[in-house]
Amino acid sequence: MDKRDNKNEIVRISYNLAKGTYIRNVYYENETEKDIIFKNNNFEKSCLIPKSFVQKGWKRNKKSPQNIYISSYLSLLKIYWQKYDTMNE
């Protein structure tokens, strides 16, 4: 995979009929006034999710994975993984 493809890796959105649209098994890393930063299972990549997208809240626990439920109409938007180093610049 070339570096350009790596920057365009889309965060996978899942759906549960009973609970709704969610992003599966992400780890809380940090947050800003408007966004939350989550890391993937390998802790190599991060994604920014606007707080206004999140429906059922999130845990500020960096050690356990969680599912982040988002508004269903936002599932049409694309959220991308980024290398963790570029998130901190």
Secondary structure, 3 states (H helix, E strand, C coil): CCHHHHHCCECCEEEECCCEEEEEEEEEEEECCCEEEEECCCCCEEEEEEHHHECCCCCCCCCCCEEEEECHHHHHCCCECEEHHHHCC
